[in-house]
Amino acid sequence: MAEKRVTIWYDPKGDYLEVIFDQQKGYFRETKDDRVMEKVDAQGNILGFSILGLGSIKEKPLEVALPE
């Protein structure tokens, strides 16, 4: 069985987190939360997500719906 790898990158200066589930061509698009972008392929499949301002999430968890 092949391993599935996830790439996680955090930039502390920019307070930016990026999580990529699948290393394919795609693009980032907005979600309902201005801090969160989802990375999708041409068919709209989720490849990952990013969060800007990660340090601002302190009082309660950040919850965003991603399409299936």
MOPAC internal coordinates of N, CA, C and O (Angstrom, degrees):
PM7 1SCF
backbone

  N    0.0000 0     0.00 0     0.00 0    0    0    0
  C    1.4621 1     0.00 0     0.00 0    1    0    0
  C    1.5313 1   108.98 1     0.00 0    2    1    0
  O    1.2310 1   120.17 1   -50.05 1    3    2    1
  N    1.3226 1   117.28 1   129.95 1    3    2    1
  C    1.4618 1   122.35 1  -178.96 1    5    3    2
  C    1.5298 1   110.90 1   -74.36 1    6    5    3
  O    1.2310 1   121.50 1   -35.22 1    7    6    5
  N    1.3113 1   114.74 1   144.78 1    7    6    5
  C    1.4581 1   119.58 1   177.01 1    9    7    6
  C    1.5211 1   110.58 1   -75.74 1   10    9    7
  O    1.2310 1   120.75 1   -35.68 1   11   10    9
  N    1.3030 1   116.17 1   144.32 1   11   10    9
  C    1.4609 1   122.46 1   173.09 1   13   11   10
  C    1.5135 1   106.29 1  -103.52 1   14   13   11
  O    1.2310 1   119.93 1   -57.61 1   15   14   13
  N    1.3158 1   117.74 1   122.39 1   15   14   13
  C    1.4610 1   121.72 1  -178.21 1   17   15   14
  C    1.5238 1   110.74 1  -107.14 1   18   17   15
  O    1.2310 1   121.58 1   -35.65 1   19   18   17
  N    1.3207 1   114.59 1   144.35 1   19   18   17
  C    1.4532 1   122.78 1   176.19 1   21   19   18
  C    1.5253 1   107.13 1  -117.64 1   22   21   19
  O    1.2310 1   120.42 1   -46.81 1   23   22   21
  N    1.3206 1   116.81 1   133.19 1   23   22   21
  C    1.4622 1   121.60 1   177.31 1   25   23   22
  C    1.5244 1   108.29 1  -101.54 1   26   25   23
  O    1.2310 1   121.07 1   -54.47 1   27   26   25
  N    1.3324 1   115.55 1   125.53 1   27   26   25
  C    1.4674 1   121.22 1  -179.84 1   29   27   26
  C    1.5220 1   107.28 1  -122.93 1   30   29   27
  O    1.2310 1   120.73 1   -51.53 1   31   30   29
  N    1.3305 1   116.21 1   128.47 1   31   30   29
  C    1.4519 1   121.66 1  -178.38 1   33   31   30
  C    1.5209 1   108.98 1  -134.31 1   34   33   31
  O    1.2310 1   120.48 1   -46.93 1   35   34   33
  N    1.3291 1   116.69 1   133.07 1   35   34   33
  C    1.4605 1   121.41 1   178.64 1   37   35   34
  C    1.5247 1   109.08 1  -128.57 1   38   37   35
  O    1.2310 1   120.71 1   -49.10 1   39   38   37
  N    1.3109 1   116.24 1   130.90 1   39   38   37
  C    1.4567 1   123.15 1   175.72 1   41   39   38
  C    1.5315 1   107.48 1  -109.64 1   42   41   39
  O    1.2310 1   119.59 1   -77.18 1   43   42   41
  N    1.3385 1   118.38 1   102.82 1   43   42   41
  C    1.4634 1   119.98 1  -176.73 1   45   43   42
  C    1.5229 1   113.59 1   -64.85 1   46   45   43
  O    1.2310 1   119.65 1   146.16 1   47   46   45
  N    1.3308 1   118.28 1   -33.84 1   47   46   45
  C    1.4734 1   120.01 1   178.97 1   49   47   46
  C    1.5177 1   111.11 1   -65.26 1   50   49   47
  O    1.2310 1   120.54 1   136.81 1   51   50   49
  N    1.3281 1   116.57 1   -43.19 1   51   50   49
  C    1.4602 1   121.16 1   179.82 1   53   51   50
  C    1.5145 1   113.06 1   -86.92 1   54   53   51
  O    1.2310 1   120.31 1   173.59 1   55   54   53
  N    1.3616 1   117.01 1    -6.41 1   55   54   53
  C    1.4618 1   123.02 1  -177.34 1   57   55   54
  C    1.5276 1   109.84 1    51.96 1   58   57   55
  O    1.2310 1   121.64 1  -127.51 1   59   58   57
  N    1.3479 1   114.46 1    52.49 1   59   58   57
  C    1.4623 1   122.59 1  -171.75 1   61   59   58
  C    1.5270 1   109.43 1  -128.30 1   62   61   59
  O    1.2310 1   120.43 1   -51.37 1   63   62   61
  N    1.3235 1   116.78 1   128.63 1   63   62   61
  C    1.4626 1   123.19 1   177.33 1   65   63   62
  C    1.5211 1   108.77 1  -116.81 1   66   65   63
  O    1.2310 1   121.01 1   -44.77 1   67   66   65
  N    1.3329 1   115.67 1   135.23 1   67   66   65
  C    1.4644 1   120.24 1   176.49 1   69   67   66
  C    1.5269 1   108.10 1  -130.00 1   70   69   67
  O    1.2310 1   120.40 1   -49.07 1   71   70   69
  N    1.3296 1   116.84 1   130.93 1   71   70   69
  C    1.4608 1   123.44 1   178.63 1   73   71   70
  C    1.5260 1   107.18 1  -125.65 1   74   73   71
  O    1.2310 1   121.01 1   -59.31 1   75   74   73
  N    1.3429 1   115.67 1   120.69 1   75   74   73
  C    1.4617 1   120.86 1  -178.38 1   77   75   74
  C    1.5298 1   108.52 1  -117.75 1   78   77   75
  O    1.2310 1   120.82 1   -57.43 1   79   78   77
  N    1.3298 1   116.03 1   122.57 1   79   78   77
  C    1.4638 1   122.31 1  -179.61 1   81   79   78
  C    1.5217 1   112.15 1   -86.82 1   82   81   79
  O    1.2310 1   120.79 1   149.46 1   83   82   81
  N    1.3255 1   116.09 1   -30.54 1   83   82   81
  C    1.4614 1   120.36 1  -174.02 1   85   83   82
  C    1.5257 1   108.71 1  -142.64 1   86   85   83
  O    1.2310 1   120.06 1   -59.65 1   87   86   85
  N    1.3264 1   117.49 1   120.35 1   87   86   85
  C    1.4645 1   122.82 1  -177.46 1   89   87   86
  C    1.5322 1   110.08 1   -80.73 1   90   89   87
  O    1.2310 1   121.20 1  -100.30 1   91   90   89
  N    1.3215 1   115.30 1    79.70 1   91   90   89
  C    1.4590 1   121.77 1   177.47 1   93   91   90
  C    1.5222 1   108.63 1  -129.19 1   94   93   91
  O    1.2310 1   121.30 1   -14.05 1   95   94   93
  N    1.3211 1   115.12 1   165.95 1   95   94   93
  C    1.4643 1   119.52 1   173.68 1   97   95   94
  C    1.5193 1   108.01 1   -64.63 1   98   97   95
  O    1.2310 1   121.45 1   -39.00 1   99   98   97
  N    1.3017 1   114.82 1   141.00 1   99   98   97
  C    1.4526 1   120.54 1   179.09 1  101   99   98
  C    1.5095 1   109.90 1  -174.34 1  102  101   99
  O    1.2310 1   121.03 1     9.94 1  103  102  101
  N    1.2997 1   115.64 1  -170.06 1  103  102  101
  C    1.4571 1   120.53 1   179.50 1  105  103  102
  C    1.5181 1   109.03 1  -147.13 1  106  105  103
  O    1.2310 1   121.14 1   -22.47 1  107  106  105
  N    1.3335 1   115.43 1   157.53 1  107  106  105
  C    1.4586 1   121.30 1   177.59 1  109  107  106
  C    1.5220 1   109.40 1   -90.92 1  110  109  107
  O    1.2310 1   121.26 1   -41.60 1  111  110  109
  N    1.3232 1   115.19 1   138.40 1  111  110  109
  C    1.4688 1   120.25 1   175.53 1  113  111  110
  C    1.5298 1   108.87 1  -133.39 1  114  113  111
  O    1.2310 1   121.51 1   -21.89 1  115  114  113
  N    1.3171 1   114.72 1   158.11 1  115  114  113
  C    1.4599 1   121.53 1  -176.26 1  117  115  114
  C    1.5179 1   112.01 1   -68.23 1  118  117  115
  O    1.2310 1   121.25 1   -23.96 1  119  118  117
  N    1.3403 1   115.22 1   156.04 1  119  118  117
  C    1.4582 1   122.63 1   169.50 1  121  119  118
  C    1.5253 1   106.83 1  -118.39 1  122  121  119
  O    1.2310 1   120.31 1     6.23 1  123  122  121
  N    1.3084 1   117.01 1  -173.77 1  123  122  121
  C    1.4692 1   120.26 1   179.39 1  125  123  122
  C    1.5221 1   112.42 1   -71.22 1  126  125  123
  O    1.2310 1   120.01 1   163.07 1  127  126  125
  N    1.3275 1   117.59 1   -16.93 1  127  126  125
  C    1.4641 1   122.45 1   176.45 1  129  127  126
  C    1.5299 1   108.17 1  -103.10 1  130  129  127
  O    1.2310 1   120.09 1   -56.23 1  131  130  129
  N    1.3203 1   117.43 1   123.77 1  131  130  129
  C    1.4687 1   121.99 1  -177.08 1  133  131  130
  C    1.5249 1   113.53 1   -59.21 1  134  133  131
  O    1.2310 1   119.94 1   157.98 1  135  134  133
  N    1.3229 1   117.73 1   -22.02 1  135  134  133
  C    1.4688 1   121.05 1  -178.08 1  137  135  134
  C    1.5262 1   112.78 1   -82.64 1  138  137  135
  O    1.2310 1   120.06 1   163.92 1  139  138  137
  N    1.3294 1   117.49 1   -16.08 1  139  138  137
  C    1.4609 1   121.13 1  -172.55 1  141  139  138
  C    1.5244 1   111.08 1  -115.25 1  142  141  139
  O    1.2310 1   121.35 1   -47.35 1  143  142  141
  N    1.3391 1   115.02 1   132.65 1  143  142  141
  C    1.4629 1   122.13 1   173.68 1  145  143  142
  C    1.5185 1   106.98 1  -121.29 1  146  145  143
  O    1.2310 1   120.25 1   -33.29 1  147  146  145
  N    1.3165 1   117.13 1   146.71 1  147  146  145
  C    1.4612 1   120.39 1   176.24 1  149  147  146
  C    1.5198 1   108.57 1  -111.13 1  150  149  147
  O    1.2310 1   120.77 1   -39.96 1  151  150  149
  N    1.3245 1   116.14 1   140.04 1  151  150  149
  C    1.4581 1   120.55 1   176.50 1  153  151  150
  C    1.5247 1   107.37 1   -97.40 1  154  153  151
  O    1.2310 1   120.90 1   -53.02 1  155  154  153
  N    1.3340 1   115.89 1   126.98 1  155  154  153
  C    1.4569 1   121.48 1  -177.82 1  157  155  154
  C    1.5254 1   110.26 1  -130.50 1  158  157  155
  O    1.2310 1   121.10 1   -21.52 1  159  158  157
  N    1.3417 1   115.50 1   158.48 1  159  158  157
  C    1.4643 1   119.85 1   174.14 1  161  159  158
  C    1.5229 1   109.06 1   -90.53 1  162  161  159
  O    1.2310 1   120.00 1     5.06 1  163  162  161
  N    1.3131 1   117.61 1  -174.94 1  163  162  161
  C    1.4691 1   122.18 1  -176.51 1  165  163  162
  C    1.5255 1   112.74 1   -62.01 1  166  165  163
  O    1.2310 1   120.24 1   154.66 1  167  166  165
  N    1.3398 1   117.15 1   -25.34 1  167  166  165
  C    1.4633 1   121.11 1   179.48 1  169  167  166
  C    1.5351 1   112.67 1   -91.34 1  170  169  167
  O    1.2310 1   120.28 1   178.68 1  171  170  169
  N    1.3377 1   117.07 1    -1.32 1  171  170  169
  C    1.4586 1   121.08 1   178.87 1  173  171  170
  C    1.5169 1   114.34 1    89.91 1  174  173  171
  O    1.2310 1   119.98 1  -172.67 1  175  174  173
  N    1.3398 1   117.64 1     7.33 1  175  174  173
  C    1.4639 1   120.80 1   177.84 1  177  175  174
  C    1.5249 1   109.66 1   -73.23 1  178  177  175
  O    1.2310 1   120.36 1   -42.11 1  179  178  177
  N    1.3186 1   116.92 1   137.89 1  179  178  177
  C    1.4610 1   121.96 1  -178.74 1  181  179  178
  C    1.5242 1   110.47 1   -70.58 1  182  181  179
  O    1.2310 1   120.98 1   -53.45 1  183  182  181
  N    1.3328 1   115.72 1   126.55 1  183  182  181
  C    1.4605 1   122.35 1   176.65 1  185  183  182
  C    1.5268 1   111.06 1  -107.47 1  186  185  183
  O    1.2310 1   120.20 1   161.66 1  187  186  185
  N    1.3280 1   117.23 1   -18.34 1  187  186  185
  C    1.4530 1   121.61 1  -179.01 1  189  187  186
  C    1.5131 1   111.04 1   168.21 1  190  189  187
  O    1.2310 1   121.35 1    12.16 1  191  190  189
  N    1.3265 1   115.02 1  -167.84 1  191  190  189
  C    1.4640 1   119.94 1   178.88 1  193  191  190
  C    1.5222 1   109.16 1  -155.42 1  194  193  191
  O    1.2310 1   121.11 1   -15.30 1  195  194  193
  N    1.3362 1   115.48 1   164.70 1  195  194  193
  C    1.4597 1   121.17 1   174.92 1  197  195  194
  C    1.5231 1   108.99 1  -136.63 1  198  197  195
  O    1.2310 1   121.63 1   -27.66 1  199  198  197
  N    1.3388 1   114.49 1   152.34 1  199  198  197
  C    1.4606 1   120.77 1   178.33 1  201  199  198
  C    1.5211 1   107.50 1  -130.37 1  202  201  199
  O    1.2310 1   120.48 1   -55.58 1  203  202  201
  N    1.3172 1   116.68 1   124.42 1  203  202  201
  C    1.4563 1   123.26 1   175.65 1  205  203  202
  C    1.5247 1   107.63 1  -100.87 1  206  205  203
  O    1.2310 1   119.98 1   -46.71 1  207  206  205
  N    1.3167 1   117.65 1   133.29 1  207  206  205
  C    1.4622 1   120.73 1  -178.86 1  209  207  206
  C    1.5107 1   111.93 1    81.32 1  210  209  207
  O    1.2310 1   120.40 1  -142.45 1  211  210  209
  N    1.3118 1   116.84 1    37.55 1  211  210  209
  C    1.4660 1   121.54 1  -177.57 1  213  211  210
  C    1.5230 1   111.85 1   -56.10 1  214  213  211
  O    1.2310 1   120.31 1   143.12 1  215  214  213
  N    1.3258 1   117.02 1   -36.88 1  215  214  213
  C    1.4621 1   121.32 1  -179.45 1  217  215  214
  C    1.5185 1   114.28 1   -64.00 1  218  217  215
  O    1.2310 1   119.78 1   163.42 1  219  218  217
  N    1.3355 1   118.02 1   -16.58 1  219  218  217
  C    1.4677 1   121.24 1  -179.84 1  221  219  218
  C    1.5270 1   112.24 1   -80.43 1  222  221  219
  O    1.2310 1   120.23 1   171.96 1  223  222  221
  N    1.3171 1   117.16 1    -8.04 1  223  222  221
  C    1.4644 1   121.22 1  -178.19 1  225  223  222
  C    1.5205 1   107.83 1   -90.86 1  226  225  223
  O    1.2310 1   120.63 1   -87.26 1  227  226  225
  N    1.3302 1   116.41 1    92.74 1  227  226  225
  C    1.4613 1   120.87 1  -174.56 1  229  227  226
  C    1.5176 1   113.28 1  -127.31 1  230  229  227
  O    1.2310 1   119.91 1   136.98 1  231  230  229
  N    1.2855 1   117.78 1   -43.02 1  231  230  229
  C    1.4556 1   121.46 1  -172.41 1  233  231  230
  C    1.5256 1   113.44 1   -76.58 1  234  233  231
  O    1.2310 1   120.86 1   139.84 1  235  234  233
  N    1.3139 1   115.97 1   -40.16 1  235  234  233
  C    1.4671 1   119.81 1  -179.59 1  237  235  234
  C    1.5259 1   109.17 1  -148.01 1  238  237  235
  O    1.2310 1   120.09 1   -21.84 1  239  238  237
  N    1.3110 1   117.43 1   158.16 1  239  238  237
  C    1.4746 1   119.79 1  -178.81 1  241  239  238
  C    1.5243 1   111.96 1   -62.38 1  242  241  239
  O    1.2310 1   121.21 1   -31.69 1  243  242  241
  N    1.3111 1   115.30 1   148.31 1  243  242  241
  C    1.4615 1   122.09 1   174.11 1  245  243  242
  C    1.5159 1   107.28 1   -84.40 1  246  245  243
  O    1.2310 1   119.96 1   -52.48 1  247  246  245
  N    1.3109 1   117.68 1   127.52 1  247  246  245
  C    1.4567 1   121.41 1  -179.81 1  249  247  246
  C    1.5221 1   108.96 1  -127.74 1  250  249  247
  O    1.2310 1   120.82 1   -55.86 1  251  250  249
  N    1.3393 1   116.03 1   124.14 1  251  250  249
  C    1.4499 1   122.51 1  -178.95 1  253  251  250
  C    1.5176 1   107.88 1  -135.48 1  254  253  251
  O    1.2310 1   120.25 1   -45.40 1  255  254  253
  N    1.3110 1   117.13 1   134.60 1  255  254  253
  C    1.4642 1   121.43 1   177.69 1  257  255  254
  C    1.5315 1   108.97 1   -82.98 1  258  257  255
  O    1.2310 1   120.38 1   -53.17 1  259  258  257
  N    1.3205 1   116.88 1   126.83 1  259  258  257
  C    1.4610 1   122.83 1   174.29 1  261  259  258
  C    1.5228 1   107.21 1  -109.39 1  262  261  259
  O    1.2310 1   119.72 1   -40.18 1  263  262  261
  N    1.3179 1   118.14 1   139.82 1  263  262  261
  C    1.4608 1   119.28 1   179.27 1  265  263  262
  C    1.5177 1   110.75 1   -64.41 1  266  265  263
  O    1.2310 1   120.74 1   -29.24 1  267  266  265
  N    1.3206 1   116.19 1   150.76 1  267  266  265
  C    1.4733 1   120.55 1   179.74 1  269  267  266
  C    1.5006 1   111.18 1   -86.86 1  270  269  267
  O    1.2310 1   120.10 1   180.00 1  271  270  269

